[in-house]
Amino acid sequence: MDEAKLKSVLSSLPDRPGVYIFRDARGEVLYVGKAKSLKKRVSSYFRRRDSFLSPRLRKLVEMIEEVHVVRTSTEAEALVLESQLIKRYQPFFNVDLKMGERYPYVCVAEGDPFPRISIARGGERSGMRCFGPYTRVSDVRSILRFVERFLPLRTCSTPMEEGKPCRERPCLRHFVGKCKAPCCGRISSAEYGRMVEQLVLLLEGRFGELFSALREAMEEAARELRFEEAARYRDALRALASLHRQRISSPLREGIDDQTWMEMEELRKVLNMRGLPWRIEGVDISHTGRSQAVGSVVVFDNGLPNKSLYRRYRIRDSEAPNDPAMIREVVRRRYERVLSGYEPPSDLLLVDGGPAQLGAALRALFQLGIRDKHVVALAKEEELLYVPHRSSPLRLPEESLALRLLKRVRDEAHRFAHAYQDSLRRRSLTTSRLLEIPGVGRRRLSLLLSTFGSIEAIKSATEEEIARVPGIGPSLARVIKQNLP
């Protein structure tokens, strides 16, 4: 790297924690490292390049043509990102740098009908799928407490086979509720495997998918009147919400790229957040005059849409066109479920609109006792960002990475709200046309809906299927099929 370019690069480095990436003239990654101060650490390579005792370091510095840095809020986050980038790029000069080997990993055995969970210090283990490194032992303990209570997997190394119990009596861990005793045949490999899948979602930081899986299991248990089991899932959802709030230093989700990381880091800085906004919720409403008012909540995990956590609302307490009142209703209903453990929390709440919409969202949260939530509003057209406790909005540059991320969330919330409103409008029109068919009144329409579940299902049904509905018959079924829009 020539001196002019080097001087320019070094002068622009931040005095903040982060990760630095050295590349050669072809763009290949040579080395990935972490630093408490990016400016001091990266500069040290070039100040000492002529005095390095190690031929490896001298050769590394000679080959550097590009320096790329990613800022993080803490050294711990830098360590996790560094570990992920080393695994992704496999840099030649990181041969002896297996960062995180002093830190604990949570490992799950592979190739076993009843995989066991264990803790290991160091990198990958043969026959084990390892997650980490975890920079604080307290994080690992929090995970283990959750697993022991709600995902009681075995920790012993006893060889096991499906359908062949190896013990007559279970160990003490089973009697205190910390193991399902597969050694005694008290759980099938299929049921045990579902717990392993849920554990993997937790260890990969995919909280949204785990929330959805646990919530579906809870609702299924409740429908089947297994109330004790449903209560355990409810408690698991609440514990998972608490665990997420603790900001576990789990590995970065696969697929997150440097650009997304930089967007989140810039947004963290703009909003003066302590940690990165891993999960962002976007709220919007849509209505036509005084009818068909709806609200939407979309969720972005690691900068990407997580559609399993999208929610839509029919406005019931507020009258259009009072947008702030409708925003207030949607936020209140959303966070009542968050507080109950039925929905996952987020790091940032974004509402579509200006100061009135921002104030409405804050009032809804205050009424629920939530006063430490990061909430912002993004107005269309001028793209002004309204932040609590500021007399004037922020006008971010058009090229701002933080603005790009916020617009992506806002626009998705807008699209989802409008799609829901359009579907309600089409459904209403179809229902009206069905009621205009001779012989189809509200009672028969109700029977059709209770049988098929939706207007779309009725349209897809055959004449024979419609005719089997009590009170319909072949003749009316034929008329319905002929007149369906």
The 8 nearest C-alpha neighbors of each residue, nearest first, counted from 0:
[[1, 64, 5, 63, 2, 4, 65, 62],
 [2, 0, 4, 3, 5, 64, 6, 63],
 [1, 3, 5, 4, 6, 0, 7, 8],
 [4, 2, 6, 5, 1, 7, 0, 8],
 [3, 5, 7, 6, 2, 1, 8, 0],
 [6, 4, 2, 8, 7, 3, 9, 1],
 [7, 5, 3, 9, 4, 8, 2, 10],
 [6, 8, 4, 10, 5, 9, 3, 11],
 [9, 7, 5, 11, 6, 10, 4, 12],
 [10, 8, 6, 12, 11, 7, 5, 42],
 [9, 11, 7, 8, 12, 6, 38, 13],
 [12, 10, 8, 9, 13, 7, 38, 6],
 [11, 13, 38, 9, 10, 37, 8, 14],
 [14, 12, 15, 38, 37, 11, 36, 70],
 [13, 15, 36, 38, 37, 12, 16, 39],
 [14, 16, 36, 13, 37, 35, 17, 70],
 [17, 15, 35, 36, 34, 71, 74, 73],
 [16, 18, 70, 71, 77, 69, 34, 33],
 [17, 19, 33, 69, 68, 32, 77, 81],
 [18, 20, 68, 32, 67, 31, 33, 69],
 [19, 21, 31, 67, 66, 30, 68, 22],
 [20, 22, 66, 30, 29, 65, 28, 63],
 [23, 21, 28, 65, 29, 27, 26, 63],
 [22, 24, 64, 63, 26, 25, 27, 62],
 [23, 25, 64, 26, 22, 63, 65, 27],
 [26, 24, 23, 27, 22, 64, 28, 65],
 [25, 27, 23, 22, 24, 28, 65, 64],
 [28, 26, 22, 23, 25, 29, 24, 90],
 [29, 27, 22, 90, 30, 21, 26, 88],
 [30, 28, 90, 22, 21, 91, 92, 27],
 [29, 31, 21, 90, 92, 93, 20, 28],
 [32, 30, 20, 19, 85, 21, 81, 93],
 [33, 31, 19, 18, 81, 30, 20, 34],
 [32, 34, 18, 17, 77, 81, 19, 78],
 [35, 33, 36, 37, 16, 17, 40, 18],
 [34, 36, 16, 74, 15, 37, 17, 33],
 [37, 35, 15, 14, 16, 34, 38, 39],
 [36, 38, 40, 34, 39, 14, 15, 41],
 [37, 39, 12, 14, 36, 13, 40, 41],
 [40, 38, 42, 36, 37, 41, 43, 14],
 [39, 41, 37, 43, 42, 38, 36, 34],
 [42, 40, 43, 44, 38, 39, 37, 45],
 [41, 43, 39, 44, 40, 45, 38, 46],
 [42, 44, 46, 40, 41, 45, 47, 39],
 [45, 43, 42, 47, 46, 41, 48, 60],
 [44, 46, 48, 47, 43, 42, 60, 41],
 [47, 45, 43, 44, 48, 42, 49, 50],
 [46, 48, 50, 45, 49, 44, 43, 51],
 [47, 49, 45, 50, 51, 44, 46, 57],
 [50, 48, 47, 51, 57, 46, 45, 52],
 [49, 51, 47, 48, 52, 57, 46, 53],
 [52, 50, 53, 48, 49, 57, 47, 56],
 [51, 53, 50, 54, 57, 56, 55, 49],
 [52, 54, 55, 56, 51, 57, 58, 50],
 [55, 53, 57, 56, 58, 52, 51, 59],
 [54, 56, 53, 58, 57, 59, 92, 52],
 [57, 55, 59, 58, 53, 54, 60, 51],
 [58, 56, 54, 60, 59, 55, 51, 48],
 [57, 59, 61, 55, 56, 60, 54, 62],
 [60, 58, 56, 62, 57, 61, 55, 63],
 [61, 59, 63, 57, 62, 58, 56, 48],
 [60, 62, 58, 59, 63, 57, 0, 48],
 [61, 63, 59, 60, 23, 64, 58, 24],
 [64, 62, 23, 60, 22, 61, 65, 21],
 [65, 63, 0, 23, 24, 22, 62, 66],
 [64, 66, 22, 63, 21, 23, 67, 0],
 [67, 65, 21, 20, 22, 68, 19, 64],
 [66, 68, 20, 19, 65, 21, 69, 22],
 [67, 69, 19, 18, 20, 70, 66, 17],
 [70, 68, 18, 17, 19, 261, 71, 67],
 [69, 71, 17, 16, 68, 18, 15, 264],
 [72, 70, 17, 73, 16, 77, 76, 264],
 [71, 73, 274, 16, 273, 76, 70, 275],
 [74, 72, 75, 76, 71, 16, 77, 17],
 [73, 75, 77, 76, 16, 35, 78, 17],
 [74, 76, 78, 73, 77, 134, 79, 248],
 [77, 75, 79, 73, 78, 74, 71, 80],
 [76, 78, 74, 17, 80, 75, 79, 18],
 [77, 79, 81, 75, 76, 80, 74, 82],
 [80, 78, 76, 82, 81, 77, 250, 83],
 [79, 81, 83, 77, 82, 78, 84, 76],
 [82, 80, 78, 84, 83, 79, 77, 85],
 [81, 83, 79, 85, 80, 84, 78, 98],
 [82, 84, 80, 86, 81, 85, 87, 79],
 [85, 83, 87, 81, 86, 82, 88, 80],
 [84, 86, 89, 82, 87, 88, 83, 81],
 [85, 87, 83, 84, 89, 88, 82, 90],
 [86, 88, 84, 85, 89, 83, 82, 90],
 [87, 89, 85, 90, 86, 84, 28, 83],
 [88, 90, 85, 86, 87, 91, 93, 84],
 [91, 89, 29, 30, 93, 88, 92, 28],
 [90, 92, 93, 29, 94, 89, 30, 28],
 [93, 91, 30, 94, 90, 29, 59, 55],
 [94, 92, 96, 90, 95, 91, 30, 31],
 [95, 93, 92, 96, 91, 97, 90, 89],
 [96, 94, 93, 97, 92, 98, 91, 90],
 [95, 97, 93, 98, 94, 92, 32, 99],
 [98, 96, 95, 100, 99, 93, 94, 122],
 [99, 97, 96, 100, 82, 78, 101, 81],
 [98, 100, 102, 101, 132, 97, 121, 82],
 [101, 99, 121, 102, 98, 122, 97, 120],
 [100, 102, 99, 121, 120, 103, 98, 132],
 [101, 103, 99, 100, 120, 132, 133, 134],
 [104, 102, 120, 119, 133, 132, 118, 121],
 [103, 105, 131, 119, 132, 130, 118, 120],
 [104, 106, 118, 130, 129, 117, 119, 131],
 [105, 107, 129, 117, 128, 116, 127, 118],
 [106, 108, 116, 128, 127, 115, 114, 129],
 [109, 107, 127, 114, 115, 126, 128, 106],
 [110, 108, 111, 127, 126, 114, 107, 128],
 [109, 111, 112, 108, 126, 114, 113, 127],
 [110, 112, 114, 113, 109, 108, 159, 160],
 [113, 111, 188, 114, 161, 160, 110, 159],
 [112, 114, 111, 188, 115, 191, 159, 181],
 [115, 113, 108, 111, 112, 109, 107, 116],
 [114, 116, 153, 154, 108, 107, 152, 113],
 [115, 117, 107, 154, 106, 153, 108, 152],
 [116, 118, 106, 105, 154, 107, 119, 115],
 [117, 119, 105, 104, 106, 103, 120, 116],
 [120, 118, 104, 103, 121, 105, 117, 106],
 [121, 119, 103, 102, 104, 101, 100, 122],
 [120, 122, 100, 101, 119, 102, 103, 99],
 [121, 123, 100, 124, 120, 104, 99, 129],
 [122, 124, 129, 125, 121, 127, 128, 106],
 [125, 123, 127, 126, 122, 129, 128, 106],
 [124, 126, 127, 123, 128, 108, 109, 129],
 [125, 127, 109, 108, 124, 128, 110, 107],
 [128, 126, 108, 124, 125, 107, 109, 106],
 [127, 129, 107, 106, 108, 109, 130, 126],
 [128, 130, 106, 105, 123, 104, 127, 107],
 [131, 129, 105, 104, 106, 202, 132, 250],
 [132, 130, 104, 133, 250, 249, 105, 129],
 [131, 133, 104, 99, 102, 103, 134, 130],
 [134, 132, 131, 135, 103, 248, 102, 249],
 [133, 135, 75, 102, 132, 248, 136, 103],
 [136, 134, 137, 138, 133, 139, 248, 102],
 [135, 137, 139, 138, 140, 134, 133, 103],
 [138, 136, 140, 135, 139, 141, 142, 134],
 [139, 137, 141, 136, 140, 135, 247, 142],
 [140, 138, 142, 136, 141, 137, 143, 133],
 [139, 141, 137, 143, 142, 138, 144, 136],
 [142, 140, 138, 144, 139, 143, 137, 145],
 [143, 141, 139, 145, 140, 144, 146, 138],
 [142, 144, 146, 140, 145, 141, 147, 139],
 [143, 145, 141, 147, 142, 146, 140, 148],
 [144, 146, 142, 148, 143, 147, 149, 141],
 [145, 147, 150, 143, 149, 148, 144, 151],
 [148, 146, 151, 177, 144, 145, 150, 149],
 [149, 147, 145, 146, 150, 151, 144, 177],
 [148, 150, 146, 147, 151, 145, 235, 231],
 [151, 149, 146, 194, 147, 152, 148, 198],
 [150, 152, 178, 147, 177, 146, 149, 179],
 [153, 151, 178, 150, 115, 154, 116, 179],
 [152, 154, 115, 178, 155, 116, 151, 179],
 [155, 153, 115, 116, 117, 152, 156, 178],
 [154, 156, 157, 153, 115, 116, 117, 158],
 [155, 157, 158, 154, 115, 153, 159, 114],
 [156, 158, 155, 159, 182, 165, 154, 115],
 [159, 157, 156, 160, 165, 111, 182, 155],
 [160, 158, 157, 182, 161, 165, 113, 163],
 [161, 159, 163, 162, 112, 158, 164, 111],
 [160, 162, 163, 112, 188, 159, 187, 164],
 [161, 163, 160, 164, 184, 187, 188, 159],
 [162, 164, 160, 161, 165, 184, 159, 182],
 [165, 163, 183, 182, 184, 166, 162, 159],
 [164, 166, 182, 163, 183, 159, 167, 158],
 [167, 165, 183, 168, 182, 164, 169, 184],
 [166, 168, 183, 169, 165, 164, 182, 184],
 [167, 169, 166, 183, 170, 182, 180, 165],
 [170, 168, 180, 173, 183, 171, 167, 166],
 [171, 169, 172, 173, 168, 174, 180, 178],
 [170, 172, 174, 173, 175, 169, 177, 176],
 [173, 171, 177, 175, 170, 174, 178, 176],
 [174, 172, 178, 176, 171, 175, 177, 170],
 [173, 175, 171, 176, 172, 170, 177, 169],
 [176, 174, 172, 173, 177, 171, 178, 170],
 [175, 177, 173, 174, 178, 172, 148, 151],
 [178, 176, 151, 147, 172, 173, 175, 148],
 [179, 177, 151, 173, 152, 153, 180, 172],
 [178, 180, 181, 173, 151, 186, 185, 152],
 [181, 179, 182, 178, 183, 185, 169, 173],
 [182, 180, 184, 183, 186, 185, 179, 113],
 [181, 183, 164, 180, 165, 184, 166, 159],
 [184, 182, 164, 181, 166, 185, 180, 167],
 [185, 183, 181, 164, 186, 182, 162, 180],
 [184, 186, 181, 183, 180, 179, 187, 182],
 [185, 187, 181, 184, 179, 191, 188, 190],
 [188, 186, 189, 190, 191, 185, 184, 181],
 [187, 189, 191, 190, 112, 192, 113, 186],
 [190, 188, 192, 187, 191, 193, 186, 112],
 [191, 189, 193, 192, 187, 188, 186, 194],
 [190, 192, 188, 194, 189, 193, 187, 195],
 [191, 193, 195, 189, 194, 190, 188, 196],
 [194, 192, 196, 190, 195, 191, 197, 189],
 [193, 195, 197, 191, 192, 196, 150, 198],
 [194, 196, 192, 198, 193, 197, 199, 191],
 [197, 195, 193, 199, 198, 194, 192, 200],
 [196, 198, 194, 200, 195, 199, 209, 193],
 [197, 199, 195, 201, 196, 200, 202, 194],
 [198, 200, 202, 196, 201, 197, 203, 195],
 [201, 199, 205, 197, 203, 198, 202, 209],
 [200, 202, 198, 204, 199, 203, 205, 206],
 [203, 201, 199, 204, 200, 198, 130, 249],
 [204, 202, 200, 201, 205, 199, 252, 250],
 [203, 205, 201, 202, 206, 249, 200, 252],
 [206, 204, 200, 203, 207, 208, 201, 209],
 [207, 205, 209, 204, 208, 210, 201, 200],
 [206, 208, 210, 209, 205, 211, 308, 343],
 [209, 207, 211, 210, 206, 205, 212, 307],
 [208, 210, 212, 206, 211, 207, 200, 213],
 [211, 209, 207, 213, 208, 212, 206, 214],
 [210, 212, 208, 214, 209, 213, 215, 207],
 [213, 211, 209, 215, 214, 210, 208, 216],
 [214, 212, 216, 210, 215, 211, 209, 217],
 [213, 215, 217, 211, 216, 212, 210, 218],
 [216, 214, 218, 212, 217, 213, 219, 211],
 [215, 217, 213, 219, 214, 218, 220, 212],
 [218, 216, 229, 214, 220, 232, 215, 219],
 [219, 217, 221, 215, 220, 216, 222, 214],
 [218, 220, 216, 222, 221, 217, 215, 223],
 [221, 219, 225, 223, 217, 229, 218, 222],
 [220, 222, 224, 218, 223, 219, 229, 226],
 [223, 221, 219, 224, 220, 218, 225, 217],
 [222, 224, 220, 221, 225, 219, 226, 218],
 [225, 223, 221, 226, 222, 220, 229, 219],
 [226, 224, 220, 223, 228, 221, 227, 229],
 [225, 227, 229, 228, 224, 221, 230, 220],
 [228, 226, 230, 229, 225, 231, 220, 224],
 [227, 229, 231, 230, 226, 225, 220, 232],
 [230, 228, 217, 226, 232, 220, 227, 231],
 [229, 231, 233, 227, 228, 232, 226, 234],
 [232, 230, 234, 228, 233, 229, 235, 227],
 [233, 231, 235, 229, 217, 234, 230, 213],
 [232, 234, 230, 236, 231, 235, 229, 237],
 [235, 233, 231, 237, 232, 236, 238, 230],
 [234, 236, 232, 238, 233, 237, 239, 231],
 [237, 235, 239, 233, 340, 234, 238, 232],
 [236, 238, 340, 234, 240, 239, 235, 241],
 [237, 239, 235, 241, 240, 236, 242, 234],
 [240, 238, 242, 236, 241, 237, 235, 243],
 [239, 241, 237, 243, 238, 242, 343, 236],
 [242, 240, 238, 244, 239, 243, 237, 245],
 [241, 243, 239, 245, 240, 244, 238, 141],
 [244, 242, 240, 245, 241, 246, 239, 247],
 [245, 243, 241, 246, 242, 240, 344, 247],
 [244, 246, 242, 243, 247, 241, 138, 240],
 [247, 245, 244, 243, 248, 242, 249, 274],
 [246, 248, 249, 245, 138, 243, 242, 244],
 [249, 247, 133, 246, 250, 134, 138, 76],
 [248, 250, 247, 204, 131, 133, 251, 202],
 [251, 249, 131, 79, 252, 203, 248, 130],
 [252, 250, 253, 249, 80, 83, 79, 204],
 [251, 253, 203, 255, 250, 254, 204, 205],
 [252, 254, 255, 251, 203, 83, 250, 256],
 [253, 255, 256, 252, 251, 301, 303, 257],
 [256, 254, 253, 252, 259, 301, 257, 260],
 [257, 255, 258, 259, 254, 260, 253, 261],
 [256, 258, 260, 259, 261, 255, 69, 262],
 [259, 257, 261, 260, 256, 262, 255, 400],
 [260, 258, 262, 261, 256, 257, 302, 263],
 [259, 261, 257, 263, 258, 262, 264, 256],
 [260, 262, 264, 258, 259, 263, 265, 257],
 [263, 261, 400, 259, 401, 265, 260, 264],
 [262, 264, 266, 260, 261, 265, 275, 267],
 [263, 265, 261, 267, 266, 262, 275, 260],
 [264, 266, 268, 262, 267, 401, 263, 261],
 [267, 265, 401, 269, 263, 268, 264, 270],
 [268, 266, 272, 264, 265, 270, 275, 269],
 [267, 269, 271, 265, 266, 270, 264, 272],
 [270, 268, 266, 267, 271, 265, 401, 272],
 [271, 269, 267, 272, 268, 266, 386, 373],
 [270, 272, 268, 269, 267, 273, 266, 274],
 [273, 271, 267, 270, 274, 268, 275, 269],
 [272, 274, 271, 72, 275, 267, 268, 73],
 [275, 273, 272, 72, 276, 267, 73, 277],
 [274, 276, 267, 277, 263, 264, 272, 273],
 [277, 275, 346, 278, 263, 347, 279, 274],
 [278, 276, 301, 275, 300, 346, 279, 302],
 [277, 279, 300, 345, 346, 276, 299, 301],
 [280, 278, 347, 299, 298, 345, 346, 348],
 [281, 279, 298, 348, 297, 349, 347, 299],
 [280, 282, 349, 297, 296, 412, 408, 409],
 [283, 281, 296, 350, 295, 412, 349, 351],
 [284, 282, 351, 295, 412, 413, 294, 350],
 [283, 285, 294, 293, 416, 295, 326, 286],
 [286, 284, 293, 292, 416, 417, 294, 420],
 [285, 287, 292, 291, 288, 293, 290, 284],
 [288, 286, 290, 289, 291, 292, 285, 319],
 [287, 289, 290, 320, 286, 319, 291, 292],
 [288, 290, 319, 287, 320, 318, 286, 291],
 [291, 289, 292, 287, 288, 286, 319, 318],
 [290, 292, 286, 293, 420, 287, 289, 423],
 [291, 293, 286, 314, 290, 285, 313, 319],
 [294, 292, 313, 314, 285, 312, 284, 291],
 [293, 295, 284, 312, 311, 283, 416, 285],
 [294, 296, 311, 416, 283, 282, 310, 312],
 [295, 297, 282, 310, 281, 309, 412, 311],
 [298, 296, 309, 281, 412, 280, 295, 310],
 [297, 299, 280, 305, 279, 304, 309, 308],
 [298, 300, 304, 303, 279, 305, 302, 278],
 [301, 299, 278, 303, 302, 277, 305, 304],
 [302, 300, 277, 303, 278, 299, 255, 259],
 [301, 303, 300, 299, 259, 304, 404, 277],
 [302, 304, 299, 300, 301, 305, 298, 255],
 [305, 303, 299, 306, 298, 300, 302, 297],
 [306, 304, 299, 307, 298, 308, 300, 303],
 [307, 305, 309, 308, 304, 298, 297, 299],
 [306, 308, 305, 309, 208, 211, 207, 298],
 [309, 307, 306, 305, 298, 310, 207, 297],
 [310, 308, 297, 306, 296, 307, 298, 311],
 [309, 311, 296, 295, 308, 297, 312, 294],
 [312, 310, 295, 294, 296, 309, 313, 416],
 [311, 313, 294, 293, 314, 295, 310, 329],
 [314, 312, 293, 315, 292, 294, 311, 291],
 [313, 315, 293, 292, 312, 316, 317, 294],
 [314, 316, 317, 313, 318, 292, 328, 312],
 [315, 317, 314, 318, 328, 325, 324, 313],
 [318, 316, 325, 315, 324, 314, 319, 321],
 [317, 319, 321, 320, 289, 316, 325, 315],
 [320, 318, 289, 321, 288, 292, 317, 322],
 [319, 321, 322, 288, 289, 318, 286, 287],
 [322, 320, 319, 324, 323, 318, 325, 317],
 [321, 323, 325, 324, 320, 326, 319, 356],
 [324, 322, 356, 326, 325, 359, 321, 355],
 [325, 323, 327, 326, 322, 321, 317, 328],
 [326, 324, 328, 322, 327, 323, 317, 329],
 [327, 325, 323, 329, 328, 324, 330, 322],
 [326, 328, 359, 324, 360, 325, 330, 363],
 [327, 329, 325, 331, 326, 330, 332, 324],
 [328, 330, 326, 332, 331, 327, 333, 325],
 [331, 329, 333, 327, 332, 328, 360, 334],
 [332, 330, 363, 328, 334, 333, 329, 327],
 [331, 333, 329, 335, 330, 334, 328, 336],
 [334, 332, 330, 331, 335, 336, 329, 337],
 [335, 333, 337, 336, 331, 332, 338, 330],
 [334, 336, 332, 338, 337, 333, 331, 339],
 [335, 337, 339, 334, 341, 338, 333, 342],
 [338, 336, 342, 334, 340, 339, 335, 341],
 [337, 339, 335, 336, 340, 334, 341, 342],
 [340, 338, 336, 337, 341, 335, 237, 342],
 [339, 341, 237, 337, 236, 338, 342, 336],
 [340, 342, 336, 339, 337, 236, 214, 343],
 [341, 343, 337, 340, 336, 344, 210, 339],
 [344, 342, 240, 337, 210, 207, 345, 341],
 [345, 343, 337, 240, 342, 346, 244, 243],
 [346, 344, 278, 347, 279, 280, 343, 348],
 [345, 347, 276, 278, 279, 277, 373, 344],
 [346, 348, 279, 373, 345, 374, 276, 280],
 [347, 349, 374, 280, 279, 281, 373, 375],
 [350, 348, 281, 375, 376, 374, 280, 282],
 [351, 349, 376, 282, 281, 283, 352, 375],
 [350, 352, 377, 283, 376, 378, 409, 282],
 [353, 351, 378, 377, 356, 376, 350, 379],
 [352, 354, 378, 356, 355, 376, 357, 377],
 [353, 355, 357, 356, 358, 385, 352, 376],
 [356, 354, 358, 357, 353, 323, 359, 352],
 [357, 355, 323, 359, 358, 354, 353, 352],
 [358, 356, 354, 360, 359, 376, 355, 353],
 [359, 357, 361, 355, 356, 360, 354, 362],
 [358, 360, 327, 356, 362, 357, 361, 323],
 [361, 359, 327, 363, 357, 358, 362, 330],
 [360, 362, 358, 364, 363, 359, 365, 357],
 [363, 361, 365, 359, 364, 360, 358, 366],
 [362, 364, 331, 360, 366, 327, 361, 365],
 [363, 365, 369, 361, 367, 362, 366, 368],
 [366, 364, 368, 362, 369, 367, 363, 370],
 [367, 365, 363, 364, 368, 362, 369, 331],
 [366, 368, 364, 365, 369, 363, 335, 331],
 [367, 369, 365, 366, 370, 364, 363, 371],
 [370, 368, 364, 365, 367, 371, 372, 366],
 [369, 371, 372, 365, 368, 364, 361, 367],
 [372, 370, 369, 373, 374, 368, 364, 365],
 [371, 373, 370, 374, 369, 347, 346, 348],
 [372, 374, 347, 348, 371, 346, 375, 272],
 [375, 373, 348, 349, 347, 372, 376, 386],
 [376, 374, 386, 349, 385, 357, 350, 348],
 [377, 375, 350, 385, 357, 349, 352, 351],
 [376, 378, 384, 351, 352, 383, 382, 385],
 [379, 377, 352, 382, 353, 383, 351, 376],
 [378, 380, 382, 381, 377, 352, 383, 351],
 [379, 381, 382, 378, 383, 377, 352, 406],
 [380, 382, 383, 379, 378, 394, 377, 384],
 [383, 381, 379, 378, 380, 377, 384, 394],
 [384, 382, 394, 378, 381, 377, 393, 392],
 [383, 385, 377, 393, 392, 376, 394, 382],
 [386, 384, 392, 376, 375, 354, 377, 393],
 [385, 387, 375, 389, 384, 388, 392, 376],
 [388, 386, 389, 385, 375, 374, 357, 358],
 [387, 389, 386, 390, 391, 385, 392, 358],
 [390, 388, 391, 387, 386, 392, 385, 393],
 [389, 391, 388, 392, 387, 386, 385, 393],
 [392, 390, 389, 393, 385, 386, 384, 388],
 [393, 391, 385, 384, 383, 394, 386, 389],
 [394, 392, 384, 383, 395, 385, 391, 386],
 [393, 395, 383, 384, 392, 396, 382, 381],
 [394, 396, 393, 399, 397, 402, 383, 384],
 [397, 395, 399, 398, 394, 402, 400, 401],
 [396, 398, 399, 395, 402, 403, 400, 394],
 [397, 399, 396, 400, 403, 402, 395, 401],
 [400, 398, 396, 402, 401, 397, 395, 403],
 [399, 401, 262, 403, 402, 398, 404, 265],
 [400, 402, 266, 262, 404, 403, 399, 265],
 [403, 401, 405, 399, 404, 400, 406, 395],
 [402, 404, 400, 406, 401, 405, 407, 399],
 [403, 405, 407, 401, 402, 406, 262, 400],
 [406, 404, 402, 408, 407, 403, 409, 401],
 [407, 405, 409, 403, 408, 404, 410, 402],
 [406, 408, 404, 410, 405, 409, 411, 403],
 [407, 409, 405, 411, 406, 410, 281, 412],
 [410, 408, 406, 412, 411, 407, 281, 405],
 [409, 411, 413, 407, 412, 408, 406, 414],
 [410, 412, 414, 408, 413, 409, 415, 407],
 [411, 413, 415, 409, 410, 297, 414, 281],
 [414, 412, 410, 416, 411, 415, 283, 417],
 [415, 413, 411, 417, 412, 416, 418, 410],
 [414, 416, 418, 412, 417, 413, 411, 419],
 [417, 415, 295, 419, 413, 418, 414, 294],
 [416, 418, 420, 414, 419, 415, 285, 421],
 [419, 417, 415, 421, 420, 416, 414, 422],
 [420, 418, 422, 416, 417, 421, 415, 423],
 [419, 421, 417, 423, 422, 418, 424, 416],
 [422, 420, 424, 418, 419, 423, 417, 425],
 [421, 423, 419, 425, 424, 420, 426, 418],
 [424, 422, 426, 420, 421, 425, 427, 419],
 [423, 425, 421, 427, 422, 426, 420, 428],
 [426, 424, 428, 422, 427, 423, 429, 421],
 [427, 425, 423, 429, 424, 428, 430, 422],
 [428, 426, 424, 430, 425, 429, 423, 431],
 [427, 429, 425, 431, 426, 430, 424, 432],
 [428, 430, 426, 432, 431, 427, 425, 433],
 [431, 429, 433, 427, 432, 428, 426, 434],
 [432, 430, 428, 434, 429, 433, 427, 435],
 [431, 433, 435, 429, 434, 430, 428, 436],
 [432, 434, 430, 435, 436, 431, 429, 483],
 [433, 435, 431, 432, 436, 439, 440, 430],
 [434, 436, 432, 433, 437, 431, 439, 440],
 [435, 437, 433, 434, 439, 438, 432, 479],
 [438, 436, 439, 435, 434, 440, 478, 475],
 [437, 439, 436, 440, 475, 443, 434, 435],
 [440, 438, 434, 436, 437, 443, 444, 441],
 [441, 439, 442, 443, 434, 444, 438, 437],
 [440, 442, 444, 443, 445, 439, 434, 446],
 [441, 443, 445, 444, 440, 446, 439, 447],
 [444, 442, 446, 445, 440, 441, 439, 447],
 [443, 445, 441, 447, 446, 442, 440, 448],
 [444, 446, 442, 448, 443, 447, 441, 449],
 [447, 445, 443, 449, 444, 448, 450, 442],
 [448, 446, 444, 450, 445, 449, 451, 443],
 [447, 449, 452, 445, 451, 450, 446, 453],
 [448, 450, 446, 452, 447, 451, 445, 453],
 [451, 449, 447, 448, 452, 446, 468, 445],
 [450, 452, 448, 456, 453, 449, 457, 447],
 [451, 453, 448, 449, 450, 456, 454, 447],
 [454, 452, 456, 455, 448, 451, 457, 449],
 [453, 455, 457, 456, 458, 448, 426, 452],
 [456, 454, 458, 453, 457, 459, 452, 426],
 [455, 457, 459, 453, 458, 454, 451, 460],
 [458, 456, 454, 460, 459, 455, 451, 453],
 [457, 459, 455, 456, 460, 454, 483, 480],
 [460, 458, 456, 457, 455, 461, 454, 480],
 [461, 459, 457, 458, 464, 456, 465, 462],
 [460, 462, 464, 463, 465, 459, 480, 458],
 [463, 461, 465, 476, 464, 477, 466, 480],
 [462, 464, 466, 461, 465, 467, 473, 476],
 [465, 463, 461, 467, 466, 462, 460, 468],
 [466, 464, 462, 467, 463, 476, 468, 461],
 [465, 467, 472, 473, 463, 476, 471, 464],
 [466, 468, 464, 465, 469, 472, 463, 471],
 [467, 469, 466, 465, 471, 470, 447, 472],
 [470, 468, 471, 467, 472, 446, 466, 443],
 [469, 471, 472, 468, 443, 466, 467, 446],
 [472, 470, 466, 468, 469, 475, 476, 473],
 [471, 473, 466, 474, 475, 476, 470, 467],
 [474, 472, 466, 476, 475, 477, 471, 463],
 [475, 473, 477, 476, 472, 478, 471, 466],
 [474, 476, 478, 477, 473, 471, 472, 479],
 [477, 475, 473, 479, 466, 474, 462, 478],
 [478, 476, 480, 474, 475, 479, 462, 473],
 [477, 479, 475, 481, 476, 480, 482, 474],
 [480, 478, 476, 482, 481, 477, 483, 475],
 [479, 481, 477, 483, 478, 482, 476, 462],
 [482, 480, 478, 479, 483, 477, 484, 476],
 [481, 483, 479, 480, 478, 484, 436, 433],
 [482, 484, 480, 481, 479, 458, 433, 432],
 [483, 482, 429, 432, 458, 433, 481, 480]]
